Amino acid sequence: MRCVIARFPFDLTKSGVLESMKGVKPEPVIGESVIIGRRTYPVKQVGQVITRQDRRDFSIGEVLRAMTQLGFTCRSLPRAAAPTRVLSPLQQASAMLGVPVAI
């Protein structure tokens, strides 16, 4: 498959990516990731290995798009849960009774 990453064209194949990533130790995943084989790699690490470019030269979106089109499983950042308000015991009891509490 032909794709453009950081303004350079690349002819990528699934087997070629698998071969390139063979023997590469995954870095800790903090953000978006790609599952290649049985390992989970950060997107920027995959992009650096397959393009041989500096990580600052390409975006996460370019690599995610290419990996998705090749059939790899990509995961994005987990959404953070909305912060919950901590209630005092008095406020909890009032809420359970259905009585509004002035805060």
C-alpha positions in Angstrom: 0.0 0.0 0.0 1.3 3.4 -0.9 1.0 6.1 1.8 2.5 9.5 2.5 4.1 10.1 5.9 5.9 13.4 6.6 5.5 14.3 2.9 7.5 11.2 1.8 5.8 8.3 -0.1 6.2 4.8 1.3 5.2 1.5 -0.1 4.2 -0.4 3.1 2.9 -4.0 3.4 1.7 -5.8 6.5 4.5 -8.4 6.2 7.1 -5.6 5.7 5.9 -3.8 8.9 6.0 -7.1 10.8 9.5 -7.8 9.6 10.7 -4.3 10.5 9.3 -4.5 14.0 10.7 -8.0 14.6 13.2 -7.8 17.5 12.2 -4.2 18.4 11.5 -3.9 22.1 8.3 -1.9 22.8 8.7 1.3 24.7 6.1 2.0 27.5 2.8 3.1 26.0 1.5 6.4 27.2 -0.8 7.5 24.4 -2.0 6.0 21.1 -0.7 2.5 20.3 -0.5 -0.1 17.6 -0.7 -3.9 18.2 1.9 -5.6 16.0 2.1 -9.4 16.5 1.5 -9.9 20.2 3.2 -6.7 21.2 1.8 -3.2 21.8 4.0 -0.3 20.5 3.6 3.5 20.8 2.6 4.9 17.4 5.6 7.2 17.3 8.0 4.3 17.8 6.4 2.3 15.0 6.6 5.4 12.7 10.2 5.9 13.5 11.1 2.3 12.8 9.2 1.9 9.5 10.1 5.4 8.0 13.6 5.8 9.6 12.7 9.4 10.3 12.8 11.5 13.4 9.6 11.3 15.5 9.2 15.1 15.2 8.9 14.8 11.4 5.5 13.0 11.3 2.2 13.1 13.1 0.5 10.3 15.0 -2.5 10.6 12.7 -0.4 9.8 9.6 1.0 6.6 11.1 -2.4 5.5 12.6 -4.1 5.9 9.3 -1.4 3.8 7.5 -1.4 1.1 10.2 -5.2 0.9 10.2 -5.3 0.6 6.4 -2.8 -2.3 6.6 -5.1 -4.1 9.1 -3.3 -3.5 12.4 -5.3 -2.9 15.6 -4.8 0.7 16.7 -5.8 2.1 20.1 -6.3 5.7 21.0 -6.0 7.4 24.4 -8.5 6.2 27.0 -11.0 8.9 27.9 -10.6 10.3 31.4 -13.6 9.9 33.6 -15.4 13.0 34.7 -14.2 14.2 38.1 -16.6 13.3 40.8 -17.5 15.6 43.6 -16.6 14.3 47.0 -19.4 14.8 49.5 -19.0 15.0 53.3 -20.9 12.5 55.4 -23.6 15.1 56.1 -24.0 15.9 52.5 -24.2 12.2 51.6 -26.9 11.5 54.2 -28.9 14.5 53.0 -28.6 13.4 49.4 -29.8 9.9 50.4 -32.8 11.5 52.2 -33.5 13.7 49.2 -33.0 16.9 51.2 -31.1 19.7 49.4 -28.0 20.8 51.1 -26.6 24.4 50.9 -23.0 24.2 50.0 
